[in-house]
Amino acid sequence: MPQTNKLFQTPPYAVEDSLRRIGLNLRIARKRRKLTIAQVAEKIGAGVRAISDAEKGKPSTAISVYIALLWAYDLLCDIKDVASPLKDVEGLHLAELKAGHSLRTAIDNDF
């Protein structure tokens, strides 16, 4: 019996809520363009079920479906910087600490 992914069964609330909102936004975008699920599925080369699942925010839907839908609606440019390492403030701070920079140097006495 294959092991099931716990993320698909019970994702953290923040993940579940974000997927639901993304799915709803994708559905609104499709309807505003007066497209059917079948038309969008054909355009991106996916099945009707994959589009429907993405619009429902199902965590088991491949990220490629979400990205392809954003492309199909000409919304992909809006997320180009989402995973930018330059916007990873916490990661940059941790890298500085690892490189030997003291946290105290970042703190000033200006209260």
Secondary structure, 3 states (H helix, E strand, C coil): CCCCCHHHHCCCHHHHHHHHHHHHHHHHHHHHCCCCHHHHHHHHCCCHHHHHHHHHCCCCCCHHHHHHHHHHCCCHHHHCCCCCHHHCHHHHHHHHHHCCCCHHHHCCCCC
